[in-house]
C-alpha cells in the first residue's frame, strides 16, 4: 500500500493536467475549444465542424501524439441535445484527453473521424445505431447490432420506450448497507 496522497498517485499515473493542457493547447492552435478539468482526463469541447481538423491535430502533433482512440460514445442530455465523446490516449507519451462535441437535437450529425482513427469505424456505427447520430462521410454506415429495417428507435436514448422499464428492473438491487 502506498502512503502518497491520491492526487500525487494520479499525477504520477496520468501526468500533470497543466502539462497536458499546454500540449493540447499547442496542438489545437487556431481551433476553438472550451476547457474543463476532469478527475482523470483533460476535457476539451470542440465545435462540430472542427472535429476532423482537431482530431488530426491531436494525433499528428509531436508532443500530443494521441494515436489511440480508446472509445467513442455519446451522452443523451435529453432536451439539451447530445454530446459525442472521444477518449484519446497517447501510447508513447502516456497521457489522456477527452474530446466532446455538443449536438442539438435538431442536428444530430457530425463528420466521421475514420480517416484519422480507423477504429472509429465500428464505434461510430454503434453510436449511430444506439443514439441516432449520423456521421457524414462514414465509409460503412450499416448497423452492427440491430436489423437494418429498425432505423427509428434508438436503445440508448433516454426517451426510448423501454428506458423506464430498464431503470425499474434495477431498483433495489444495490447494496443496502445492512450486515448479512
Secondary structure, 3 states (H helix, E strand, C coil): CCCCCHHHHHHHHHCCHHHHHHHHHHHCCCCCEEEEECCCCEEEEECHHHHHHHHHHHHHCCCCCCCEEEEEEEEECHHHCEEEEEEEECCCCCCEEEEEEEECCCCCEEECCCCCCCCHHHHHHHHHHHHCCEEECCCCCCCCCCCCCCCCCCCCCCCCCCHHHHHHHHCCCCCCCCCC
